[in-house]
Amino acid sequence: MLQGPQGVAQAQAQGYEVFQTAHGIEDTDEGKWLKELIIDCQYQVLVLDVRTDLANEAVQSIRESGVLIVTIDDPSDRRLHADLAFYPPVPQVERMDWNCFTGKRFVGWDWVLLRTQFAEAARKTRGGMPKAVPQTWVEDLPLTVLLTMGGSDPVGFTIKALDAISMMGIDIRVITVLGGAFMHEAALQNRPQLANVNLEILRNVENMASVMGKVDFAISAFGQTAYELAMMRVWTAFLCTTEDHRLSCSVFDRANLGKCLCTWETTTAETFRRHIERIIIMRPFEKK
């Protein structure tokens, strides 16, 4: 989900009613504002998927008023005041202290929240936990790689990856998906070397499941997209912006669904080039 006006528009386009604080969340007592909103609207369930400073005491107060509290992938102590807590199958969950938790916890592939398009695609191919079933490679066609670095790509992974591919001289097709808040448009346009790349740029894609179904492997910033790619059985090389993401990525490595290549601090176009060439040589995405 995008933030700011774009995020509001995105939510409204999906039919959701949006409430905003008068002076911005940073200058508002978030807990008080949220409780008053819940009382005024007579809501019975509060789903929290936030990284703000919402106080534990506020969440507990709302819970004590009879509202069901649900948290999604929450590493903060707010989770201890939830009735239901949902997490992907990442090792961080068991490293947390759950001694004071009185709700129910759900952890695993079955509890990852995805858009309907991915659930529909998955129902056609499998049930249960993802297994490593990579894409089929057709020898007489060039490999197709998907580049997807999130809605804004704040650290510029897209540019570095494209620079790396332009240096390779290998016949591969590149589908690059740019989000609505992509931050590096000027740098992208100032890349004459991309004229030699078999490149297709897609913007604000609605049906990502369809795009993912057309590629041999992907290069992606780690995030929610990682689980979408896993659902679509696309082996993925992940780029991580935090150590927490690197740790989460280890689950995909163990399941042979992908591998973490590097973090943003160590990433250069040359680093990308070596990694991508190694992937093409090793072909971990091929059916055996």
C-alpha positions in Angstrom: 0.0 0.0 0.0 1.3 3.4 -0.9 1.3 6.2 1.7 0.1 9.8 1.6 -2.5 11.0 -1.0 -1.6 8.1 -3.3 -2.2 5.6 -0.6 -5.6 7.2 0.2 -6.6 7.1 -3.5 -5.5 3.5 -3.7 -7.6 2.5 -0.8 -10.6 4.4 -2.0 -10.3 2.9 -5.4 -10.8 -0.5 -3.7 -14.0 0.7 -2.1 -12.7 1.4 1.4 -13.7 4.4 3.5 -10.7 6.3 4.6 -10.4 8.3 7.8 -7.5 10.8 8.3 -6.3 12.7 11.3 -6.7 16.5 11.2 -3.0 17.3 11.6 -1.2 14.2 10.5 -0.4 11.0 12.5 2.9 12.5 13.9 1.1 15.3 15.6 -1.9 13.2 16.9 -2.4 11.0 19.9 -2.9 8.0 17.7 -4.4 5.8 20.4 -7.0 8.3 21.5 -7.9 9.2 18.0 -8.3 5.5 17.0 -10.4 4.6 20.1 -12.7 7.6 19.5 -13.1 6.6 15.8 -13.9 3.0 16.8 -16.6 4.1 19.3 -18.1 6.6 16.9 -18.4 4.1 14.1 -19.2 1.1 16.4 -16.6 -1.1 14.9 -16.2 -4.6 16.4 -12.8 -5.6 15.0 -9.5 -3.7 14.7 -6.9 -5.0 12.3 -3.4 -3.6 12.9 -0.8 -3.7 10.2 1.2 -0.6 11.2 4.7 0.5 12.0 3.8 3.6 13.9 4.3 4.4 17.6 0.7 3.3 18.5 1.0 2.7 22.3 0.5 -0.8 23.8 -1.8 0.8 26.4 -4.1 2.2 23.7 -4.4 -1.2 22.0 -5.2 -2.9 25.4 -7.7 -0.2 26.2 -9.5 -0.8 22.9 -9.4 -4.6 23.5 -10.9 -4.2 26.9 -13.8 -2.2 25.4 -14.8 -5.5 23.6 -13.2 -4.9 20.2 -11.4 -7.9 18.7 -7.8 -7.0 18.0 -5.9 -8.6 15.1 -2.3 -8.0 14.2 -0.5 -8.8 11.0 3.2 -9.5 11.0 3.8 -7.2 14.0 7.2 -7.4 15.7 6.4 -4.9 18.4 4.9 -5.6 21.8 1.5 -4.6 20.5 1.2 -8.2 19.4 0.9 -9.2 23.1 -2.4 -7.3 23.4 -3.9 -9.0 20.3 -6.6 -11.7 20.2 -5.3 -13.0 16.9 -1.8 -12.6 15.5 -0.8 -13.7 12.0 2.8 -14.2 10.7 4.6 -15.6 7.7 6.9 -18.6 8.3 9.9 -16.6 9.4 12.4 -17.4 12.2 11.9 -14.1 13.9 8.5 -15.2 15.3 10.0 -17.8 17.6 12.7 -15.4 18.8 10.1 -13.1 20.2 9.0 -13.2 23.9 5.4 -14.5 24.0 5.1 -15.1 27.7 2.4 -12.5 28.3 0.4 -13.4 25.1 -3.2 -14.6 25.8 -4.5 -14.7 22.2 -4.1 -17.1 19.4 -1.1 -17.2 17.1 -1.0 -18.3 13.5 2.4 -18.8 11.7 3.1 -20.3 8.3 2.6 -20.1 4.6 -1.2 -20.6 5.0 -1.4 -17.3 6.9 0.3 -15.0 4.5 -2.2 -12.4 3.2 -2.2 -12.1 -0.6 -4.4 -10.4 -3.1 -7.2 -12.5 -4.6 -5.5 -12.8 -8.0 -2.7 -14.9 -6.4 -5.1 -17.1 -4.4 -7.0 -17.8 -7.6 -3.8 -18.6 -9.5 -2.7 -20.9 -6.7 -5.9 -22.8 -6.6 -5.3 -23.8 -10.2 -2.0 -25.4 -9.4 -1.7 -26.5 -5.8 -3.0 -26.5 -2.3 -1.1 -26.0 1.0 2.4 -24.8 1.5 4.5 -23.7 -1.4 6.9 -26.2 -2.8 9.8 -25.5 -5.2 8.3 -26.1 -8.6 10.3 -23.6 -10.8 9.3 -22.4 -14.2 10.1 -24.5 -17.3 13.0 -23.1 -19.4 12.6 -23.5 -23.2 16.0 -23.8 -24.7 15.3 -22.0 -28.0 13.8 -18.9 -26.4 15.7 -16.2 -24.4 15.3 -16.3 -20.6 12.7 -13.9 -19.3 13.5 -12.2 -16.0 11.2 -10.0 -13.9 12.5 -7.0 -12.1 10.2 -5.7 -9.4 11.5 -3.4 -6.6 8.3 -2.3 -4.8 6.2 0.8 -5.1 8.9 3.4 -4.8 12.3 1.6 -4.9 13.8 4.2 -2.5 17.4 2.8 -2.7 17.5 2.5 -6.5 17.7 -1.3 -7.0 16.0 -1.1 -10.4 18.6 1.2 -11.8 21.5 -0.9 -10.6 20.0 -4.1 -11.8 19.4 -2.7 -15.3 22.9 -1.3 -15.4 24.2 -4.8 -14.5 22.1 -6.5 -17.2 23.3 -4.0 -19.9 26.9 -5.0 -19.1 26.3 -8.7 -19.6 25.9 -9.2 -23.3 23.6 -12.1 -22.7 20.3 -12.6 -24.6 17.7 -12.3 -21.9 14.3 -10.5 -21.9 13.7 -8.2 -19.0 10.3 -7.2 -17.8 10.6 -4.3 -15.3 7.5 -3.4 -13.2 7.6 0.1 -11.8 5.2 1.2 -9.0 3.2 4.4 -8.9 5.7 6.1 -6.5 8.9 5.1 -8.4 11.6 7.6 -7.3 14.2 7.3 -10.1 12.5 8.2 -13.3 15.2 10.7 -14.4 17.9 8.2 -13.8 16.0 5.6 -15.8 15.5 7.9 -18.8 19.2 8.8 -18.7 20.4 5.3 -19.6 21.4 5.1 -23.3 23.0 1.7 -22.6 19.5 0.3 -22.1 18.9 0.6 -25.9 20.8 -2.7 -26.2 18.6 -4.5 -23.6 15.5 -6.5 -24.5 13.5 -4.4 -22.1 9.8 -4.0 -21.4 8.7 -1.5 -18.8 5.3 -1.9 -17.2 3.8 0.7 -14.8 1.1 0.4 -12.2 0.4 -3.2 -13.1 -3.0 -4.4 -11.8 -2.6 -8.1 -12.5 0.9 -9.0 -11.2 0.0 -12.7 -11.1 -0.4 -12.7 -14.9 3.0 -11.0 -15.3 4.7 -13.4 -12.9 3.3 -16.3 -14.8 5.3 -15.3 -17.9 8.8 -15.3 -16.5 11.6 -17.8 -15.8 12.9 -16.2 -12.7 12.7 -12.8 -10.8 14.9 -10.3 -9.1 13.0 -8.5 -6.4 13.4 -6.3 -3.4 12.3 -8.4 -0.4 8.8 -7.6 0.9 5.2 -8.7 0.3 6.1 -9.4 -3.3 8.3 -12.3 -2.1 5.3 -14.2 -1.0 3.4 -13.4 -4.2 6.3 -14.8 -6.2 6.4 -17.9 -4.1 2.7 -18.4 -4.6 3.3 -18.2 -8.4 6.3 -20.7 -8.2 8.8 -18.1 -9.5 12.3 -18.7 -8.2 13.6 -15.3 -7.0 16.8 -13.6 -6.3 16.1 -11.2 -3.4 17.7 -7.9 -2.5 17.3 -6.8 1.1 17.3 -3.3 2.6 17.5 -4.6 6.2 19.0 -7.4 8.3 15.4 -8.4 9.3 14.6 -8.9 5.6 17.7 -11.0 5.1 16.7 -13.2 8.0 13.1 -13.6 6.6 14.6 -14.4 3.2 16.3 -17.5 4.7 13.0 -19.3 4.6 12.8 -19.0 0.9 16.4 -20.3 0.5 15.6 -23.4 2.6 12.5 -24.1 0.5 14.4 -23.6 -2.7 12.1 -20.7 -3.6 14.8 -18.1 -3.9 17.9 -16.7 -2.4 19.1 -13.4 -0.8 21.8 -12.0 -3.0 22.9 -8.9 -1.1 21.8 -5.9 1.0 21.6 -2.3 -0.3 24.8 -1.2 1.4 27.0 -3.7 -0.6 25.1 -3.5 -3.9 26.8 -2.2 -7.1 26.1 -2.8 -10.7 29.1 -5.1 -10.9 27.9 -7.1 -7.9 24.5 -7.5 -9.6 26.2 -8.6 -12.8 28.1 -11.4 -11.2 25.1 -12.6 -9.3 22.8 -12.6 -12.3 25.4 -14.4 -14.5 25.8 -17.0 -11.8 22.0 -17.5 -11.6 21.8 -18.0 -15.4 24.7 -20.5 -15.3 23.4 -22.5 -12.3 19.7 -22.2 -13.4 18.1 -23.0 -10.0 14.8 -22.1 -11.5 14.7 -24.9 -14.0 12.6 -28.0 -13.6 14.7 -31.1 -13.0 
